[in-house]
Structures are given as structure tokens and as C-alpha cells.
């Protein structure tokens, strides 16, 4: 058992040194957290009674309300993944002021979007 444990730790260490494997692992972790982020964004848009918000304000609100998220890059990547996986629900638009806006489709079914995110790989 000890030998097996050591071999397993060595295998994990080698995997983590491989950038492709560690990047794929990071992506899986980001995708795994998307249903929770979706719920948070969905609730936020309901509470502000709008379907558009600046990306900056949304990121600020996400970081401020989630103590487990400290890295802006993490939030940015999760928002990018949401746009990749459910583009009919959330998308970016450039405002005339130059601000980047995030828009959501309030008509889309939250249940079906949540289910798709839970199944995403």
C-alpha cells in the first residue's frame, strides 16, 4: 500500500508538470464550478431587474460576494467558458462608451442551461 501510494504521488507529480494535462485539469475544475456561477449570475440579474451589466461590474460583484474566488483571471475564464458553452444565454457586446457589456437572455430556461452546464466536459 505504501509503495502504491508513493507511485500514485509520483504519477500525479509528473502529470502536473505536463502543461497540457494541468491545463485540461484546470479547465475541468473551471467547468465544474459553472453551474454554481450560473445560479449566482442568474440571481444577480433577477435582483437588479436588468439583462445587461458591464463586465467590470459583474466581475466585481462576483468577487465581492464569493470569498472563495480571489483571482480575477478565474472569474474571467469562467465567464468566457459560460459564453462558449451557453452562447444563447450569455454574450458580450461592446457599448458605445467602449465598455464591455455582458448580456443575458432572460427567456432561456434556467433549468435547461443548468443541466447543460452540469453535463459539460
N, C-alpha and C positions, 0 to 999 in steps of 0.2 A: 504493500500500500504506500509506503514511504517513497519507494522508487517510482511508482506510478505517479505520485503527487509531484515529485521533482521533474519527471519527464513532461508532465502537463504544464508546469510552470515554465519550463524551457521552451515548449512549443508556443505558448502564449507570448513569451518574450520575443521569439523570432517573428511571430505574426505581427506584433506591434511595431517591429522595425520595418516591416514591408509597408510602404506608403499606400499602396493600392488597397491592402487589406484594412489598414487602420482608417483610411478614408471611407471605405464601404461600411465599416463598423460604425463610424461617426454618423454617416448618412442614415443608417438603420435606427440609431438612437434618436436622431432628429425626427424621423418619420414616426417613430413610436410615440413621440410626445405631441404629435399634431392633433389628435382628437381632443386633448385637453386644451390646447391653444385655440382650436376651432371654437370650443364651448366658450372660452374666455372672450374671444373676439365677437362671437355671435351675441353674447350677453351685453358686451360693451356697446355695440351698435344699437341694440334694443334700448339700452338705458339712455343713450344720447339722442335717440329718435332721428338718426340720420343714416344715410347709406354711404357717405363719403367722409373721409378723415385724412389729414396729412399723414404720410408715412412716419414722419418725425414724432407727431403727437401720439400715434398708435404705439410706436416702439416705446416711447416714454411711459405711457400708461401700462403697457405690458410689464416693463421692468419695475415700475413703481409698485405694481400690485402683486408681483411674484418675487418673493425673496430668494427662491431657488434659481432664478435666472439673473445672472450678473453680467453676462457677456453680450454686448450689442450685436456682435457677429453671429451669435447663436440665434438671437431673435430674427435678425436679417435673413439668415439661412432658412429658418422655419417659415418665414413669410414667403420666401422665394419658392420653397417646396409646396406650400399651400397653393401658390399661383400655378405651379407646374402640375399638381395633382387634381385640383378642382378649379380650373380657369373659368368655368361658368359661374362660380360663386364669388371669387375674389380676383381683382385685377388692378393693375396700376394705370394711372392716367397722369399726364403732365398738365398742371394748371397753367393759366396764362401768366401767373406770377413767377413761374419757374419751379414751384413746389411740386413734389411728387405726391400724388394723391392715391390712396387705396380706396377702392370702391367695392361694395358687396352687392350681390343680387339678393334682395330680401324675399323674393318669390321662391327661390330654391328651397327644397325641403331639407331642413337641418338633419333629419334622421338619415336620409339617403347620403348626404355629404359625410356625416359622421361614420356611417357604415363603410363608405369608400375609403376614408382615411384609415380606418381600423384594418382594412384589408390590404392597404398599400405596402409595398415592399421596398 
